[in-house]
Amino acid sequence: MTGEAIETLIRERFPDAQVTLEDLTGGGDHWSATVVSEAFVGKTRVEQHQMVYAALGAAMAGPIHALQLRTSAPPA
């Protein structure tokens, strides 16, 4: 799966998101992602991660084998 496809899925759910992706192995299935969005304000880290996983949907069960995820709300 391409970084562009992953970013598109995330931005569909979080249009304001700042998304940084890194393909950890070069194979398109192990990724590191940093997502910063206003949607995360007041949410726990677990809730934030669940929101991103929901945005990625079926990709998490298929083309994405591993995802190292960092999430946060923008600085105040």
Secondary structure, DSSP 8 states (H G I E B T S, - for coil): --HHHHHHHHHHH-TT-EEEEEESSSSSSEEEEEEE-GGGTT--HHHHHHHHHHHHGGGGGTT--EEEEEEE----
